[in-house]
Amino acid sequence: MAPSTTVHRSVIEHQVRQAVYQRLGKPLPRSAGAPNPLLVNVSARHCHLTPEAVEALFGKGRTLTPYKWLYQDGQFAAKETVTLIGPRSRVISNLRILGPCRNLNQVELAYTDAIALGFEIPLRSSGDIKGSTGAMLMGPAGFFEMPEGVIRAMRHVHMHPKDAEYYGVKPGEFMKLKIGGPCGLVLDQMLARVDPSFKLEVHIDTDEGNACNLLANTPCELIK
């Protein structure tokens, strides 16, 4: 399964908005004048696994199978899922694996998920798992024990260097996300992650998405 080449709707809308303002001879509002469209996505609970963990859970020689390509280039939701076993044998079944494989094992949950499972999890930037809670994963071919790696991922924005320059932010700095609509709010401490391979995209978890009733047409704005 090859990565999708379909242009995302947000990109088309951004281009149309720029063309309309230019044709009318009006100055572009800040969001329309940005080099790239802003996409805000709710990141549901999921896990990242090493090749060794995938083989332990699904069998020798098994690799992840792309099910749905994500907005960031090369990233996908895999067909494979696992069962996460929490304290007192509480479980979450069909926990989606995101690929490709990484060099560490990490489970990302919202606080509501953690409470339901009986976990106490830290708020961390992705990849910062030292000293975090461990867990047991179950797959069709066996179990895999994680000594650490269960976290709530810090809300963050993926940025290309051109986006970071436009918004006046450096890697590792924090921004705010203003979300409109009837349940509008401002999310503080939005970590800026900058890399030439990134598209401009904010990731918040399900607790945050539900709190503001985030929909596809909900207006959002990044603020330095």
Backbone as CSV, one residue per row, in Angstrom:
resi,resn,N_x,N_y,N_z,CA_x,CA_y,CA_z,C_x,C_y,C_z
1,MET,0.850,-1.196,0.000,0.000,0.000,0.000,0.880,1.237,0.000
2,ALA,0.796,2.048,-1.021,1.638,3.235,-1.138,1.005,4.418,-0.428
3,PRO,1.826,5.385,0.035,1.272,6.575,0.663,0.322,7.312,-0.271
4,SER,-0.735,7.890,0.280,-1.713,8.616,-0.520,-1.118,9.916,-1.042
5,THR,-1.447,10.231,-2.303,-0.985,11.497,-2.894,-2.113,12.516,-2.965
6,THR,-3.265,12.197,-2.372,-4.403,13.110,-2.375,-4.088,14.371,-1.578
7,VAL,-4.403,15.519,-2.162,-4.170,16.788,-1.475,-5.207,16.946,-0.372
8,HIS,-4.754,17.256,0.842,-5.676,17.387,1.970,-6.581,18.589,1.774
9,ARG,-7.815,18.470,2.246,-8.805,19.531,2.098,-8.326,20.855,2.666
10,SER,-7.621,20.815,3.808,-7.153,22.048,4.440,-6.191,22.812,3.541
11,VAL,-5.399,22.088,2.747,-4.450,22.732,1.832,-5.210,23.468,0.735
12,ILE,-6.220,22.808,0.169,-7.021,23.435,-0.890,-7.744,24.668,-0.360
13,GLU,-8.362,24.559,0.815,-9.074,25.700,1.403,-8.131,26.867,1.651
14,HIS,-6.929,26.580,2.104,-5.935,27.621,2.362,-5.561,28.337,1.070
15,GLN,-5.357,27.593,0.010,-4.995,28.178,-1.274,-6.133,29.019,-1.831
16,VAL,-7.359,28.540,-1.707,-8.524,29.294,-2.188,-8.673,30.598,-1.411
17,ARG,-8.495,30.523,-0.086,-8.615,31.711,0.758,-7.583,32.774,0.356
18,GLN,-6.358,32.345,0.115,-5.318,33.283,-0.307,-5.666,33.922,-1.648
19,ALA,-6.155,33.116,-2.594,-6.497,33.627,-3.922,-7.634,34.635,-3.854
20,VAL,-8.644,34.365,-3.003,-9.790,35.276,-2.868,-9.353,36.629,-2.322
21,TYR,-8.553,36.616,-1.263,-8.090,37.881,-0.678,-7.227,38.668,-1.668
22,GLN,-6.382,37.965,-2.409,-5.519,38.638,-3.372,-6.340,39.248,-4.501
23,ARG,-7.361,38.534,-4.972,-8.205,39.037,-6.052,-8.997,40.260,-5.598
24,LEU,-9.417,40.258,-4.350,-10.171,41.395,-3.824,-9.267,42.564,-3.433
25,GLY,-7.969,42.336,-3.465,-7.027,43.391,-3.108,-7.011,43.709,-1.637
26,LYS,-7.424,42.740,-0.809,-7.457,42.951,0.629,-6.222,42.344,1.277
27,PRO,-5.758,42.949,2.381,-4.621,42.346,3.090,-5.015,41.002,3.678
28,LEU,-4.109,40.061,3.629,-4.383,38.738,4.159,-4.421,38.751,5.685
29,PRO,-5.446,38.143,6.309,-5.405,37.965,7.764,-4.261,37.033,8.112
30,ARG,-3.847,37.035,9.358,-2.660,36.285,9.734,-2.736,34.813,9.340
31,SER,-3.873,34.182,9.585,-3.987,32.756,9.276,-3.921,32.498,7.776
32,ALA,-4.551,33.383,6.982,-4.553,33.199,5.535,-3.192,33.526,4.930
33,GLY,-2.425,34.399,5.598,-1.125,34.787,5.076,-0.003,33.836,5.431
34,ALA,-0.294,32.824,6.237,0.729,31.859,6.638,1.186,31.039,5.443
35,PRO,2.436,30.565,5.455,2.930,29.786,4.311,2.196,28.469,4.120
36,ASN,1.641,27.907,5.202,0.950,26.617,5.121,-0.323,26.629,5.962
37,PRO,-1.318,25.833,5.575,-2.558,25.779,6.355,-2.333,25.095,7.693
38,LEU,-3.113,25.512,8.692,-3.042,24.894,10.011,-4.091,23.798,10.102
39,LEU,-3.656,22.610,10.447,-4.563,21.495,10.665,-4.482,21.104,12.135
40,VAL,-5.630,20.990,12.798,-5.685,20.572,14.199,-6.372,19.212,14.264
41,ASN,-5.665,18.220,14.754,-6.201,16.865,14.814,-6.226,16.342,16.243
42,VAL,-7.247,15.559,16.544,-7.320,14.866,17.818,-6.607,13.528,17.667
43,SER,-5.602,13.317,18.500,-4.826,12.083,18.465,-5.382,11.125,19.519
44,ALA,-6.099,10.105,19.062,-6.674,9.135,19.997,-5.569,8.236,20.558
45,ARG,-5.889,7.506,21.614,-4.905,6.620,22.244,-4.295,5.685,21.193
46,HIS,-3.008,5.437,21.330,-2.289,4.603,20.369,-0.945,4.199,20.954
47,CYS,-0.193,3.405,20.189,1.134,3.034,20.647,2.122,3.038,19.486
48,HIS,3.395,3.197,19.834,4.515,3.073,18.910,5.363,1.902,19.395
49,LEU,5.799,1.053,18.477,6.516,-0.152,18.875,7.813,-0.322,18.095
50,THR,8.737,-1.061,18.708,9.972,-1.447,18.039,9.701,-2.691,17.179
51,PRO,10.586,-2.992,16.216,10.412,-4.228,15.429,10.399,-5.470,16.315
52,GLU,11.199,-5.476,17.380,11.244,-6.615,18.289,9.904,-6.825,18.988
53,ALA,9.268,-5.726,19.396,7.963,-5.833,20.057,6.906,-6.341,19.082
54,VAL,6.960,-5.870,17.845,5.995,-6.325,16.828,6.120,-7.824,16.608
55,GLU,7.351,-8.333,16.531,7.547,-9.769,16.332,7.069,-10.571,17.550
56,ALA,7.306,-10.059,18.745,6.857,-10.755,19.957,5.339,-10.847,20.006
57,LEU,4.659,-9.816,19.515,3.201,-9.754,19.597,2.502,-10.436,18.426
58,PHE,3.132,-10.391,17.244,2.453,-10.877,16.037,3.150,-12.047,15.340
59,GLY,4.357,-12.396,15.798,5.039,-13.538,15.218,6.336,-13.173,14.523
60,LYS,7.231,-14.125,14.448,8.539,-13.927,13.842,8.409,-13.459,12.392
61,GLY,9.149,-12.391,12.077,9.147,-11.872,10.720,8.001,-10.946,10.381
62,ARG,7.065,-10.773,11.309,5.919,-9.897,11.035,6.330,-8.432,11.081
63,THR,5.745,-7.651,10.199,5.955,-6.206,10.162,4.594,-5.519,10.167
64,LEU,4.586,-4.213,10.367,3.335,-3.460,10.399,2.782,-3.259,8.985
65,THR,1.466,-3.350,8.878,0.781,-3.179,7.595,0.030,-1.853,7.583
66,PRO,0.352,-0.928,6.667,-0.373,0.346,6.625,-1.870,0.148,6.394
67,TYR,-2.666,0.797,7.219,-4.125,0.769,7.098,-4.642,2.125,6.621
68,LYS,-4.081,3.198,7.200,-4.491,4.552,6.818,-3.283,5.472,6.937
69,TRP,-2.978,6.189,5.868,-1.858,7.128,5.899,-2.265,8.392,6.620
70,LEU,-1.389,8.900,7.467,-1.661,10.082,8.276,-1.164,11.340,7.561
71,TYR,-1.442,12.485,8.145,-1.119,13.760,7.499,0.385,13.964,7.367
72,GLN,1.147,13.560,8.378,2.600,13.676,8.303,3.141,12.617,7.342
73,ASP,4.003,13.027,6.430,4.510,12.132,5.402,5.172,10.891,6.006
74,GLY,4.822,9.732,5.475,5.442,8.478,5.895,4.852,7.855,7.139
75,GLN,3.932,8.541,7.797,3.326,8.033,9.030,1.985,7.371,8.723
76,PHE,1.691,6.278,9.392,0.444,5.575,9.105,-0.118,4.901,10.346
77,ALA,-1.440,4.719,10.323,-2.106,3.856,11.294,-2.044,2.450,10.733
78,ALA,-1.565,1.511,11.544,-1.394,0.134,11.080,-2.698,-0.654,11.213
79,LYS,-2.809,-1.707,10.409,-3.943,-2.614,10.547,-3.877,-3.346,11.889
80,GLU,-2.652,-3.566,12.363,-2.461,-4.327,13.591,-2.853,-3.516,14.830
81,THR,-3.497,-4.170,15.757,-3.841,-3.574,17.051,-3.425,-4.545,18.164
82,VAL,-3.334,-4.015,19.375,-2.959,-4.831,20.528,-3.938,-4.571,21.667
83,THR,-3.853,-5.409,22.684,-4.618,-5.201,23.913,-3.670,-4.692,24.985
84,LEU,-4.040,-3.575,25.613,-3.251,-2.996,26.696,-3.848,-3.450,28.018
85,ILE,-3.017,-4.080,28.836,-3.476,-4.602,30.122,-2.993,-3.671,31.228
86,GLY,-3.931,-3.115,31.981,-3.595,-2.195,33.048,-3.624,-2.866,34.413
87,PRO,-3.416,-2.086,35.460,-3.506,-2.615,36.823,-4.867,-3.272,37.081
88,ARG,-4.859,-4.291,37.930,-6.072,-5.022,38.284,-6.761,-5.632,37.054
89,SER,-5.926,-5.926,36.025,-6.374,-6.640,34.813,-7.411,-5.868,33.994
90,ARG,-7.524,-4.583,34.187,-8.370,-3.780,33.307,-7.663,-3.635,31.969
91,VAL,-8.440,-3.633,30.873,-7.806,-3.651,29.554,-8.429,-2.626,28.615
92,ILE,-7.657,-2.237,27.607,-8.145,-1.537,26.423,-7.805,-2.430,25.240
93,SER,-8.821,-2.897,24.553,-8.592,-3.744,23.392,-8.532,-2.885,22.129
94,ASN,-7.985,-3.463,21.069,-7.886,-2.783,19.776,-7.154,-1.447,19.861
95,LEU,-6.069,-1.428,20.638,-5.228,-0.238,20.703,-4.421,-0.159,19.412
96,ARG,-4.611,0.918,18.668,-4.006,1.047,17.345,-2.503,1.290,17.445
97,ILE,-1.754,0.633,16.572,-0.319,0.879,16.453,-0.095,1.876,15.324
98,LEU,0.755,2.863,15.565,1.136,3.804,14.510,2.523,3.448,14.006
99,GLY,2.694,3.467,12.700,3.972,3.133,12.093,4.582,4.317,11.381
100,PRO,5.812,4.158,10.936,6.613,2.930,11.002,7.148,2.673,12.413
101,CYS,7.831,1.519,12.563,8.379,1.166,13.876,9.389,2.215,14.343
102,ARG,9.536,2.316,15.654,10.482,3.246,16.263,11.541,2.482,17.054
103,ASN,12.426,3.235,17.671,13.492,2.594,18.461,13.136,2.502,19.936
104,LEU,11.870,2.793,20.273,11.386,2.629,21.648,9.911,2.280,21.606
105,ASN,9.432,1.737,22.722,8.022,1.376,22.847,7.314,2.422,23.712
106,GLN,6.216,2.935,23.198,5.512,4.017,23.888,4.013,3.884,23.669
107,VAL,3.253,4.004,24.754,1.792,4.041,24.696,1.353,5.445,25.086
108,GLU,0.486,6.058,24.280,-0.020,7.408,24.558,-1.505,7.325,24.889
109,LEU,-1.844,7.786,26.092,-3.218,7.771,26.570,-3.649,9.162,26.987
110,ALA,-4.946,9.420,26.948,-5.505,10.595,27.611,-5.661,10.257,29.092
111,TYR,-5.800,11.285,29.925,-5.956,11.020,31.352,-7.209,10.181,31.631
112,THR,-8.277,10.406,30.873,-9.497,9.618,31.073,-9.229,8.138,30.844
113,ASP,-8.442,7.814,29.804,-8.061,6.423,29.551,-7.274,5.860,30.730
114,ALA,-6.301,6.647,31.214,-5.440,6.188,32.304,-6.235,5.927,33.570
115,ILE,-7.180,6.801,33.865,-8.015,6.626,35.058,-8.837,5.348,34.949
116,ALA,-9.399,5.094,33.769,-10.206,3.896,33.570,-9.380,2.626,33.751
117,LEU,-8.092,2.687,33.373,-7.223,1.520,33.477,-6.581,1.375,34.855
118,GLY,-6.572,2.463,35.627,-5.901,2.442,36.916,-4.447,2.848,36.860
119,PHE,-4.036,3.476,35.745,-2.661,3.959,35.594,-2.499,5.351,36.193
120,GLU,-1.307,5.635,36.688,-0.889,7.007,36.968,0.213,7.325,35.964
121,ILE,-0.059,8.249,35.036,0.879,8.498,33.942,1.375,9.940,33.974
122,PRO,2.623,10.158,33.552,3.157,11.518,33.506,2.832,12.210,32.188
123,LEU,2.852,13.533,32.207,2.720,14.334,30.996,4.117,14.516,30.421
124,ARG,4.350,14.013,29.219,5.683,14.023,28.635,5.640,14.376,27.150
125,SER,6.762,14.904,26.668,6.964,15.026,25.232,7.195,13.627,24.686
126,SER,6.707,13.366,23.487,6.869,12.049,22.883,8.342,11.655,22.829
127,GLY,8.626,10.442,23.271,9.996,9.948,23.307,10.653,10.069,24.662
128,ASP,10.096,10.914,25.527,10.645,11.099,26.875,9.909,10.150,27.817
129,ILE,10.390,8.926,27.911,9.663,7.904,28.664,10.396,7.449,29.918
130,LYS,11.582,7.979,30.192,12.375,7.505,31.323,11.614,7.686,32.635
131,GLY,11.493,6.587,33.384,10.823,6.634,34.678,9.318,6.627,34.599
132,SER,8.746,6.477,33.406,7.286,6.463,33.268,6.727,5.079,33.598
133,THR,5.422,4.982,33.629,4.736,3.747,33.970,4.939,2.673,32.905
134,GLY,5.052,1.422,33.326,5.134,0.303,32.405,3.775,-0.349,32.205
135,ALA,3.728,-1.337,31.304,2.463,-2.014,31.029,2.733,-3.322,30.290
136,MET,1.693,-4.115,30.161,1.761,-5.359,29.408,0.881,-5.230,28.166
137,LEU,1.430,-5.628,27.024,0.676,-5.646,25.775,0.434,-7.093,25.369
138,MET,-0.728,-7.338,24.779,-1.055,-8.682,24.313,-1.419,-8.634,22.837
139,GLY,-0.827,-9.541,22.060,-1.138,-9.677,20.649,-1.526,-11.098,20.325
140,PRO,-1.827,-11.391,19.077,-2.262,-12.742,18.709,-1.189,-13.814,18.878
141,ALA,0.099,-13.393,18.943,1.183,-14.378,19.049,1.845,-14.404,20.419
142,GLY,1.440,-13.500,21.316,2.071,-13.514,22.628,1.960,-12.195,23.354
143,PHE,2.696,-12.109,24.471,2.705,-10.928,25.318,4.026,-10.174,25.147
144,PHE,3.976,-8.874,25.443,5.202,-8.078,25.464,5.119,-7.131,26.660
145,GLU,6.109,-7.208,27.540,6.108,-6.363,28.741,6.937,-5.107,28.505
146,MET,6.326,-3.968,28.755,7.019,-2.682,28.687,7.377,-2.250,30.108
147,PRO,8.655,-2.151,30.454,9.017,-1.703,31.798,8.686,-0.230,32.035
148,GLU,8.574,0.529,30.972,8.201,1.947,31.031,7.648,2.337,29.664
149,GLY,7.055,3.541,29.582,6.623,4.010,28.267,5.180,4.425,28.129
150,VAL,4.388,4.370,29.222,2.991,4.807,29.145,2.918,6.255,29.620
151,ILE,2.502,7.158,28.717,2.498,8.591,29.017,1.226,9.253,28.497
152,ARG,0.986,10.456,28.969,0.078,11.362,28.264,0.979,12.281,27.455
153,ALA,0.806,12.281,26.139,1.663,13.086,25.284,1.315,14.569,25.428
154,MET,2.338,15.371,25.611,2.157,16.819,25.696,1.574,17.348,24.388
155,ARG,0.564,18.200,24.487,0.013,18.792,23.266,1.123,19.502,22.501
156,HIS,1.108,19.391,21.187,2.232,19.907,20.422,1.809,20.289,19.004
157,VAL,2.681,21.052,18.353,2.457,21.431,16.965,3.681,21.049,16.144
158,HIS,3.456,20.315,15.064,4.516,19.993,14.113,4.672,21.183,13.174
159,MET,5.901,21.644,12.975,6.129,22.833,12.152,7.320,22.632,11.218
160,HIS,7.161,23.065,9.987,8.290,23.202,9.066,9.062,24.452,9.498
161,PRO,10.367,24.527,9.241,11.115,25.736,9.613,10.499,27.028,9.085
162,LYS,9.853,26.999,7.900,9.200,28.200,7.372,8.017,28.607,8.246
163,ASP,7.297,27.614,8.757,6.184,27.912,9.672,6.709,28.513,10.967
164,ALA,7.788,27.927,11.509,8.366,28.429,12.756,8.841,29.871,12.582
165,GLU,9.430,30.164,11.436,9.889,31.535,11.177,8.712,32.487,11.097
166,TYR,7.639,32.063,10.439,6.457,32.914,10.286,5.825,33.234,11.634
167,TYR,5.717,32.233,12.485,5.077,32.424,13.783,6.046,32.933,14.846
168,GLY,7.331,33.025,14.497,8.317,33.562,15.431,8.589,32.666,16.617
169,VAL,8.708,31.368,16.353,8.911,30.409,17.432,10.111,29.521,17.109
170,LYS,10.808,29.080,18.147,11.963,28.201,17.991,11.617,26.805,18.502
171,PRO,12.354,25.782,18.033,12.087,24.422,18.509,12.152,24.334,20.029
172,GLY,11.158,23.683,20.612,11.123,23.510,22.056,10.424,24.626,22.801
173,GLU,10.087,25.724,22.104,9.325,26.794,22.748,7.844,26.428,22.762
174,PHE,7.063,27.253,23.464,5.644,26.954,23.619,4.781,28.040,22.982
175,MET,3.638,27.606,22.461,2.669,28.509,21.851,1.316,28.303,22.531
176,LYS,0.316,29.050,22.069,-1.060,28.873,22.496,-1.889,28.520,21.266
177,LEU,-2.939,27.755,21.482,-3.888,27.442,20.416,-5.250,27.983,20.820
178,LYS,-5.752,28.931,20.031,-7.076,29.506,20.283,-8.090,28.739,19.446
179,ILE,-9.063,28.151,20.122,-10.078,27.344,19.462,-11.419,28.052,19.600
180,GLY,-12.096,28.280,18.474,-13.370,28.991,18.479,-14.545,28.048,18.673
181,GLY,-15.725,28.539,18.301,-16.934,27.741,18.428,-17.620,27.918,19.760
182,PRO,-18.787,27.287,19.946,-19.571,27.428,21.172,-18.826,26.993,22.432
183,CYS,-17.886,26.070,22.295,-17.097,25.601,23.443,-15.665,26.095,23.337
184,GLY,-15.478,27.268,22.761,-14.143,27.806,22.511,-13.304,27.934,23.774
185,LEU,-12.022,27.756,23.599,-11.074,27.893,24.699,-9.684,28.135,24.130
186,VAL,-8.738,28.427,25.009,-7.343,28.615,24.624,-6.504,27.564,25.340
187,LEU,-5.769,26.785,24.572,-4.871,25.782,25.140,-3.471,26.370,25.226
188,ASP,-2.937,26.388,26.424,-1.594,26.919,26.674,-0.581,25.778,26.572
189,GLN,0.704,26.126,26.640,1.778,25.134,26.675,1.716,24.172,25.485
190,MET,1.602,24.735,24.291,1.607,23.955,23.055,3.048,23.871,22.563
191,LEU,3.658,22.710,22.702,5.069,22.526,22.380,5.305,22.608,20.879
192,ALA,6.277,23.412,20.469,6.633,23.540,19.050,7.725,22.524,18.706
193,ARG,7.414,21.638,17.777,8.377,20.659,17.276,8.658,21.006,15.815
194,VAL,9.905,21.311,15.504,10.265,21.851,14.191,11.197,20.896,13.455
195,ASP,10.845,20.614,12.199,11.687,19.735,11.381,11.329,19.967,9.908
196,PRO,12.306,19.915,8.993,12.011,20.129,7.565,11.017,19.130,6.987
197,SER,10.857,17.980,7.624,9.927,16.973,7.104,8.494,17.191,7.578
198,PHE,8.270,18.129,8.504,6.951,18.288,9.110,6.029,19.173,8.275
199,LYS,4.731,18.836,8.330,3.664,19.714,7.867,3.053,20.377,9.106
200,LEU,2.444,21.548,8.926,1.905,22.285,10.059,0.657,21.578,10.589
201,GLU,0.796,20.977,11.756,-0.299,20.202,12.334,-0.199,20.194,13.849
202,VAL,-1.320,20.475,14.501,-1.421,20.403,15.959,-2.019,19.061,16.348
203,HIS,-1.464,18.454,17.390,-2.024,17.235,17.958,-2.485,17.513,19.381
204,ILE,-3.770,17.292,19.637,-4.303,17.316,20.995,-4.938,15.957,21.239
205,ASP,-5.148,15.603,22.513,-5.720,14.278,22.773,-7.241,14.352,22.878
206,THR,-7.863,13.203,23.134,-9.319,13.138,23.126,-9.960,13.948,24.245
207,ASP,-9.321,14.022,25.400,-9.855,14.852,26.484,-9.932,16.309,26.043
208,GLU,-8.863,16.782,25.422,-8.807,18.183,24.976,-9.772,18.429,23.819
209,GLY,-9.853,17.473,22.884,-10.760,17.619,21.757,-12.214,17.632,22.184
210,ASN,-12.566,16.788,23.151,-13.943,16.757,23.646,-14.289,18.020,24.427
211,ALA,-13.309,18.571,25.150,-13.568,19.760,25.965,-13.996,20.954,25.114
212,CYS,-13.466,21.038,23.893,-13.809,22.176,23.028,-14.729,21.761,21.881
213,ASN,-15.184,20.508,21.881,-16.044,19.984,20.812,-15.432,20.290,19.443
214,LEU,-14.169,19.898,19.265,-13.463,20.189,18.019,-14.103,19.458,16.847
215,LEU,-14.470,20.230,15.819,-15.045,19.680,14.595,-14.173,20.096,13.409
216,ALA,-14.461,19.534,12.244,-13.649,19.827,11.065,-13.689,21.305,10.701
217,ASN,-14.809,21.983,11.000,-14.946,23.397,10.636,-14.739,24.348,11.807
218,THR,-14.235,23.859,12.929,-13.993,24.719,14.083,-12.791,25.629,13.795
219,PRO,-12.953,26.964,13.925,-11.822,27.865,13.666,-10.770,27.747,14.748
220,CYS,-9.496,27.661,14.322,-8.371,27.536,15.244,-7.266,28.480,14.811
221,GLU,-6.528,29.004,15.793,-5.443,29.948,15.508,-4.280,29.713,16.445
222,LEU,-3.095,29.646,15.880,-1.870,29.545,16.684,-1.431,30.936,17.126
223,ILE,-1.032,31.057,18.388,-0.604,32.338,18.945,0.736,32.149,19.619
224,LYS,1.684,33.023,19.334,3.000,32.969,19.975,2.875,33.517,21.381
